[in-house]
Amino acid sequence: MRRLIGILLAAVMLFSLCAAIAEETFDPEMTEEPTPEVTEEPEKPEHDYEELVVGNPTPMDGKFFTGMWGNATSDIDVRTLVNSYYLTTWAYDTGVFKANPVTIAGEVTIQEDATGDRTYLFCLCDDLYYSDGNQITAWDYAFSVLFQAAPEIAELGGLPMDLSYLKGYEEYYNGEVPYLAGVRVIDDLMIEFTVKGEYLPYFFELFRMGFLPYPIYEIAPGCKVYDDGEGIYIGNEDPTVTEKIFTVDLLQATVMDPENGYLSHPTVGSGPYVLTSWDGEVCTFEINPYFKYNEFGEKPSIPKLRYTLAKNEDMVELLEADEFQLLNKVVREDVILKGTQLVASGKGYAMQNYPRIGLSFIVFTPDMPALQEQNVRKAIAYCMDKEKMREEYTAGYGMTMDGLIGIGQWMYGMVMGTEDFPVPVPENPTAAEQLEYEQLIQEWEDLSLDGLEHYELNVDKAVRLLEKNGWTLNENGEAFRPGVDEVRCKQIGNELVKMDLTCAYPVTNFMAVSMETLFVPHLQEAGIRLTLIPMTMKELLRSYNDKDVEDIDMFYLGDDFNIEFDPQLFFLAGDPDAPEEDTLAWAHSQMAEWAHKMCETEPTDALGFVKKWITFQEHLSDLLPLIPVYSNVYFDFYTGDLMNYDIIKYITWGDAIVPASYYDAFAYKGEEEEPEDEEELLDDEDDDLDWDD
């Protein structure tokens, strides 16, 4: 997952995405922790500081190679550890994407031709290596592009990356030409991309070129990337071999194999750590000796990591028993309370909290007959007591949502006034300049989410919406009798469609208990039967991603967004005028179009983007292709021996663990020597200043 700290700017200013929210600007009632007096320090247990054990309440799905087969948040954490060297990164000082200084030597060269097509030239550093010591070159990035756009991905159950913004993509994907013209390898350290003018402007412009390198010799052995002057393509490494090697059968063996495939066992990578094992439940890692450093010049120091599922029922107790040393993304109120009490006990534990840049939601399966009508989806939303559900699960650490919004998103902070507006204060302005400044500030202050449709519990309103749309029959085709009949029905064509629905949810998620009491009974009162179906995270994500399920009408899911908030992939894109109005397909195509319009903004126009973001959320709350439920604050709890761990700055624990150190701080402090003279003391102070910088 890409680093998310930062804020988009209209001028050259820096605004924090969420570093200040959890500790300073966020509602204090949501982040207040008990702070009793510290008791006397207990005796420290013996401990092995060679390995850090990390627990997360969301199980891994084993999809550690790209997001084409799923995007479980715990899987993203693993990807962060084992792959690095994006071509682009977020610029904290300018608020736009830029060339990654770790990966790229100098700036990106950008040229635009007479047709409006724009070409971006990247010059790689020559000191990038995979974890096995092989050098990373432009050909590795070219292979990454070709692999993620390969039609074979769909045959393997994945969702190929949509690169339609690249010149020549459609012709390449459809097999009209054997090469991708929009990517050229100039030499071993130079690669260029050409974006079609019709796909510009784009608010997250350079993000589109933010590819990672992948080792072709691990994923497609016997294959090689070529560029004969017209574009890149994959061919046989040995030109005397005439039979095509890059096939579904090859990738089935090298990528999809559950025991050794690169999807679940990417043991050669470019990140700060190397995956050493994955048994379906636990991942282990060791430091990548060839890792250059992150964009802050930092390298990992903790020799080994172990990442596994932490159950809400006993995770804090296991932290205290030293079976975990770090708990990541704790959400449930009762677990947070136990964690804060452990921190306050004075036994040597610490914590940090940070607002989620995502939310939980219920998404409707697109082709289910009973869910095609907008008023039906609204009726379902009015039967959910979201406020009490949020209170039961997150207490004061969450907020209900009516849009695709996370409380840690910079756009939300701008609109709610918890972030400074990206408008520089003029120095010694003329009257006209001062007026322009005040008008711009007023535009920001006028932003509001009041236009979103708000769904509070209202069963009577739900019933009126259902009756308005003709859901007035019972299962015998007779008039529905409230209090007597259980399920409303409607004659649609030759079929009597029942309002008898199912909702799949993660078996480990405590929210199902709340839905049983705060959602299901209200639906029943309105004439809707809802059956909750527990699934393992693997089953749930597989069913959801396939979009080909016969028995599941809704999915209870969660998502954490990236800085490049482009929700077009949330929806089934298509011609917004083609599907029949008041169907889920039509709602999806409408939302895809509004998402497209939102991103069709110049990178420097933050105000314009936020205005379109609000419009997008207003349409979503009306069309309701999904029901937003809540966003919340995450908590991380960890041993005090984990030093320099800053999840607020780095957002993901996989990034935050790189500069962190893990050792017996008390023992280390006792071993420090006093400086022998004044000159040595000054040298040490200079070192500290460099460290702080």
N, C-alpha and C positions, 0 to 999 in steps of 0.2 A: 504494500500500500504506500502510495506516495506521501511524503511529508506534508502535513496540512497546516502548519503554522503560517500565518501571514494574512494579509488582507489586500484586496484589490484596490488600486488607487486610480484616481483621475489625474493626480499630479505625483511628483516624485516624493512620496511620503510613505512611512511604514506604519501599518496598523496591525495589531496582533489579532489573529483569528480567534484564539481562545485562551491564550496564556493568562490573561487577566480575568477572564470571566469567572472561573471557578473560585478564585481567591478574593477578587476585589469587586467586580461589577455585577456578579450574579447575585440573585436574591439570597440574602444571608440565611433565610429560614431553610433554604434548600441545602446549605453546605455547613451548617453549624454542627460542631462536634463537641462532645463532652470533654472538658479539660480539668479534671480533678488534680489535686496536688500529686506530684510524683512521689511514690514510695521509695524506700531504699532499694538500691540496685541489687538484684538477685545475682547469685553466682552464675557465671556464664558456662554453658555446657561445652564439652569437647565437640569440635566440628571440623569437617573436611571442607576446606575452602577451594577445592579443585573443581567442584561442580555446583551450579545453581539450579535448583528445581523450581520451575514456573508452572503454576496452575491457572487454568481458565475455565469458567463454568460452561463455555460453549465447546463441544467436542470437535475435533478435527475430522475432516472428511477425506483427507488424503489426496486432495487436488492441489499439489504444490507447484505446478507448472502452468503459468498463465491462468486467466479467469475463464477460459473457453469451456471448461467442464464444470464450472461452479465457482462461487465466491464466498464460501464460509469465512467469517472474520478470522477464525483461528488458522485457517489455511493461509490467509493473507499474511498473518504474522510469520509463518514459516517461510513464505516467499521473500519477505523482507530480510530474513536472516541469510538466505542462501543465494540471493541474486542482488546485484547492485550495478552501478555504472550506467544509469539512465543517460540518454543523450541530453535531456533537458531537465531542469529543476526549477523550483519556485524561487523567485528573487525576493528576498525580504525587504530590500531597500527600494524597489521600484514597483512591486505589486504585480509583476507579470512573469511569465515563464522566460527562462534564459538558458543558454548553454550551460551544461553542468561543468563547473571548473575542474572537477576531479577527472572527468572523461574527455573534455574538449580543450584543445589548445587554442586560446584566443576566443574571439566572438564568432557567431554564426554570420556568414556572408549571405545576404538576401538580395535577390534580383527579381524584378518583375518585367515580363515581356509585354508586347503590345496587346496581347489577348487578355491580359489580366492574370495569367498564370504566374505563380510565385515560386521561385527555386531557392532552396536553403542548402548551403554547403557547410558541412561539419568536418573539421580536421581533428582527428583523434590524437590523444596523448599516446606515446609509444611505450608506456610503462604499465599497461593494463594486462593482467593475467588471470586465467581461470585458476581454480583451486588445485589443479593438477600440474600447474606450471606452464601450460600452453598459452602463448600470447593471444590476446584478443585484438582483432583487426576489424576493418570495415566490412569484411566478408561475413563476420559473425553477426553483425547488425543486419546485413542484407538477408542472411538466412532467417533471422528472427522475423523479418517482415514477410518473407515468402512463406514460411511455415504457418504463421498465424492467419494468412490469407488463403491458405491452401484449401481447395474444395474437398480434399480427403478428410479434413477435420470433421465435416458434417457426417460423413460415413462412419466416423468413429464416435458419434454421439455428442460431439462438441458444437459450439457455435463459433464459426470462423469470424475473425475480426473484420469489421466493415471498414474497408480502406477506399471507399468510393470517392473520397476527396483527392486521392492520388491520381495523377495523369495516367491513363491507360489501364486503370484497374478493371473496369468492366470487360474490356476486350481480353485481358489476361484471365480473369476469373471464368469467363464464359468459354475459354478455349479458342478464341479467335486468333490470338497470337501467343507464342510460347514464352514471352518475356513481359515483365512489368516495367513499362516505360517511365513511370514516375519515380523510380529509384535507380540511381546510377552509382557504381563504385568507380571512383576516379583512380585510386591506387589503394594500397593496403591500409592507409590511414586517412583516406578521404572518401566521404559518402555524401550524396546529395539527394534531396527529395523535391519533387515538383508537385505543388498543390494547384488544382484547377481553380481558376478565378471565380467560378460560380459558387465555390465553397468558402469564399471570403466575403466580408470579414468573419472572423471567428474569435470569440472572446478569449478562449484559451489557446491562442494560435500555435505557439511552439510546443504545447503539450502533445499535439498530434504526432510530432516527431520524437516523442519520449520513449523510444524503444530500448529494450534491454538486449544484451548479447546472449546468444545461446549456442552451445557447442554442437556443431553439425556432426562431428565424429561420434558423439554419444547418441544423438537423436536419429540421425539418418546416415549411418556408416555406409561407405561406398559411394556417397553422393558429394557433390561439390557445387558451389554457386559460381555462375559465370556471368560476365557482362561483355558482350561482343560489340557494344557500341550503341545498342538500341534500348537496352534495359537489362535487368537482372533476371535470372532463371536458375532452376535447379536441374542439374544434369548428372550423369554418371562420372565419378571421379576418374575411372579408367575409360577413356573414349573408345577403346576397342570393344568394350562390352556394349552390345546393341540393345539388350533387353532393359527396359526402364526399371530402375531400382527403387526410386522414391514412389512407393505405392502404399495403399491401405494395409496390405499384409505386412510390409516392413514396419510401419508405424504401430500396428497392432502388437508387434513383438517388442519394439524398442520404447514405446511410450505407454501403451495401455496395459502391459503385463503387470498383474497385481504384485508380483514378487520383486521384480527388478526394473519395471518400466519407469521412464523418466517422469511421468506424471506424478507418481507417488514416491519415487526414489531419485530425485535430482541430486545425485552425489557429487557431480562436478558442476560447480557454479562460480559466481563472481562476487558473492556477498561476503560479509564479515565472518560468517561461520560456514562450516561444511556439515551437511546432513550425514550422520554416521549410521543411523538406523531408524526404521519406522515399522512398528509391528501391528499397526491398525489402531493403536491407542496411545502410544508414547513415541515421541521423537527425541533423538539425542543428537547433539551437535558438538563439534570441536572448532577451535579457531582456524580460520583459513590463513595459512602462513603467507599467502601471496596477495592478501587483501591490501590495497594501496592505503586508503583511508577514506572517511566520509567527507562531506563538503566542509566540515569544520576542522579537518585535519586530524581526526580522532581514529584510533584503532582499538579493537576489543582487547581486554586484558583477562577476562574470566575464561579459564581454559576450556570448561565444558558446560553445556546447558542440557537440561532435560525438561521437555515440555509435555504436559499431560492434562487430562480433564481433572478439574477440581469440583467436587460436589458441594452444593450449597449447604447440605446438612452438616458437614464436618470440616470444611476447608479451613476455617479459622483455627479450630482445634489442631489440625495437622500443621498449620503454620507455626503454632506455638510449640508443637512437638518437634519442630525442625524437619518435618518431612517435606514441607514446602518452604522456600525462602522468599517467594514472590507470588502474590495473588493478583491477577490482572483482570480488569473489567468486572468488578463485583457490582451487582445491580440490586439484589434483593434487600429490602429494608432490614429484615431480621439479621442478615449476614453482615450488613454494614454496621449495625449496632454492635454486634459482637466484635467486629474488627476494631471499631473506634474504642471500645472498652479495653481491648488488648493493648492498643497503642497508649491509652491513658494510664495503664497499670504500671508503667515504668519498667517493664521487663525488656526493653531494648528493641521496640518495633516502631515503624514509621508508616506514614500513609500520605497519599496525595489524591485529590479529587479533581475531575476535569469534565466539562460538559461534552456530551456526546454529539458528534457531528453526523447524526443519523437518527433513526427512530424505529419503532415497531409498528406494524401495520397488518391488516388483513387484505389480501389480494384475491380478486374474483377470477376463477378460471374462465377464459374468454368465451368458450363455445357452449357453456351450460345454458339450456333453454330458459330456465326460471330466472336467470340473472341478467337477461338482455335489456330489460327495461330500466331506465334511469330511476323511476319512482320506486321500483322494487329495491334497488341498491340503497336508495335514501331511506326507505322504510327500515331496512336492516340496520343502517347506521343509527337511526333514532331509537332502536331497541337496545343499544349498548350503553350501559352506565359507565362511560369512559372515566369519569372523574373518580368514582369509587374503585374501579379497577386499577387505575393509576395509584390511588392512595394505598390500596392493599399491597401492591407489588413494590412500589418505590417510595411510598410515604412522601416526605417532603423533598425527595431527591429526583422528582420528575414533573413533567408538565404534559397535559393532554395537547394533542395537535390536530389541526383540521387540514393541513397541507403536508406535502412531502418535505418536511422541515425538521432539522435538528437544532437543538438549542445552542450548539456550539458553532453553527454556521455563521460566517461573517455577515451574510446578507440579513440574517435574522437579527444579529447584533446591531446592524445599521438601522434597521426599521424600528427596533425596540428602544433605540437610544442608549444602548449599553456600550457602544463603540463611538469614538470620535469620527466625525465625518471627514472624508478624504479631501478636504478643501484647505489649502494653505492660507494662513492669515497674511494679507498683504502688508508690506512695510511701507510706511509713509505714502498711503494710497491717495490718488486723486479722488474727487467726489464721485466720478464715474466708476472708478475701480472699486471703491467702497460699496457703492450701490450694487455692482455686479456680484461682489462677494456676499453681501447680505441676501440677495435674491437666490444665489446658489445654496446658501445655508438653509433658506426657507424651503427650497425644493426638497432638500433632504429631510427637514423636520416635518414636512407634509406627508411623507411616506407612511403608509398604514396598512395593516392586515385586516382592517374592519370589513373589507369587501368579501372575505372568505365566508362561506356558509358554515355556521357553527352547529354541530350536532350534539345536543344534550338529550338525555333520556326523555322520550315523549312517545309512549306507546299509542296514545290516541291519534297523534299525527301520523304515525306509521300506518295505522289501520285506515285512515282516510286516504293515504297515498295508494295503498293496496286496492282499496275499493274503487278509487278513481280509475285505476288501470284494469279493472274487471276481474280481480281476484276475489270472486264472490261465491264460488261454488265449493262444495265439499268433495270428498273422495268418491261419492256416488253420483256426482254431477248435479246434485241438488243445491238449493240455496244454503250457503254456509251459515251455521248457527253458532255465534260466539258463546263460549262456555260449554258447548255440547260437542261440536266437531273440533278435531285437533289440527287439521291441515287445510289451508286454503288452496283452492285449485282454480285453474282457468283453462278454457277451451282454446287451444292454439292450433289452428288447422284441424286435423283429424285426431289430435292428441289432447287428452286431459292432463295438463301439466300440473304436478303437485309442488307445493312449496315445502318440500322435504329435502333439506340440505345437509351437507357434511362439511366439516372444517378440520383440516389436518393441522397438527401443532407438534413442536418438538417434545418428545416424551420427557425430557429433563426440565421443561419449562414450567415453573410454578403458576404461570398465568392461567393455565387451564382450570385450576381451582376457582379462580375469580370468574372465569367465563361461565362456569357451571352455575354460579349463583347470581351473576350480574349481567348476563347476556342471554343465556339459553331460556330462562323463565320468561323474560320480557318478550322474546321472539315467540314463545309458545302462546303467550297472552294475545299476541297479534295474529296468531294463526300460522306461524312458521315453525316447523320442527327442525332443530339443528342437532346433529350428532357429532360429537367431538371425537376425532380419530388420532390417537397418539402414534407418532412415527419417530424412528431414530433420525438423527440429523441427516445421515446419508440417504435414507429413504425419502425424507422430506425434500431435500434439495434435488434429488434425482427426479422425483415426481414433478416438482415445480419447474425445473429446467426443461424437462421433456415436453411440457405443455400438452401431453397426450395422455390424459387420465380420464377414466370413465366414471369413477365413483367419488371424486373429490371436487366439491364446488368452490371451496375457499381454502386459502393457506394462511396460517398465522406465521409471519416472518419478521425479520429485522434486517436492517441494512445500515452500514456506516459509509458515508459518502467520502469521496475524494475532494480535493480542492477544485478539480476540474468538474464542477457540478453540471453535467450534461445528461439529463434524465431521458434522452430520446430512447435509449435501450430498455427503459422500463416498459415501453409500450410497443405494440405491434404496429410498426410503421406501414404506411401505404398511402394511397390517394385519399385524402380526407373527404372527397366528394363521392367516392365510389361505394362504400358500404351503405347499407340501409340505415337511415337515421334512427336513433334510439336503440341501437344495439351496442354491445360491448366493443365490437370491432370498430364501429364508428367512433365511440368514445376514445378508444386507443389511438386511432388515426388522428383525431383532433388533438389529443394531448401530445402526440409526437410532433405535430405541426407547431404547437405553441412552444414546445421545448426547442425546436429548431429556430424559431423566431427569437427566443430568448438568447441563444448562443450566437446569433447572427448580429454581433455587436463588436465594435472596435475594442481591442484590449485595454485601451486607456479610458474608456467610457464606463466607469463603475456605476455612476448614477443611472445611465441608460439601462445597464444590465439589471440593476436591482428593480427598476420599474417594470421591466419585462418579467423578472422573477415573480413579482407580486401578481402580475396578470396571469402567469402560468398557474400559480397556486389558487387563484380565484376560480379559474376554469376547472381545475382538478377537484376542488371542493364541491363544484356544481355537478360535473359529469360523473364523478365518483367511481372511477375504474378500480379504486382501492379505498379502504377505510383507514386513514391514519389513526393511530391509537395514542402513543405517547413517545416523548423523548426524555432523556434522563441524564443524570450525572453518574459517571463511572468512578469507582474507587479502586485504587491499588494499595494493597497492604504488603509490607515486606520487612525483613529483618533489618535492624540498624546497621548490620555489617555490610549492607549494600550501599555503597557510597556513590555520590554524583549521579544518582538515578533521577532523571527529570522527565517524567512522562508528559507533563504539561507542555514542555518545549517540543518534544519529539513526537507526541501523539501515540505512536505505537510502541509497545515494549520492545519489539525487535530493533527499532532504531534507538530507543533510549538506553538499551543495554550496552551499546557500543562504547560510549564514553564512561559507563559505570565501572566501578571497581568493587571487588568482593573479597574482603579480607577481615581479619580480626583487628579492628581499628585500635583497640586498647593495647593489644600486644605490639602492634606496629609503632604506636606512639611511644611506648616504653623503650623501644629499640633506637629511637632517633638520637643522634648525637648533638650535643650543644655545639654551635659554631665556635671555631677556635679563635677567630678575631673579627674585627669590625668589617673587614673586607669580605669575609665569607658571609657574614650576616647580610650585607648589602646585596651580594649575589643571590642569596636565597629570596630576598624580597623582590628582586627583579624577576625571578622565576615565577613567583606567585602572581605578579602582575601579568605576565605572559599567559599564565594559566587562566586567569579571569577573563582576559581578552578572548 
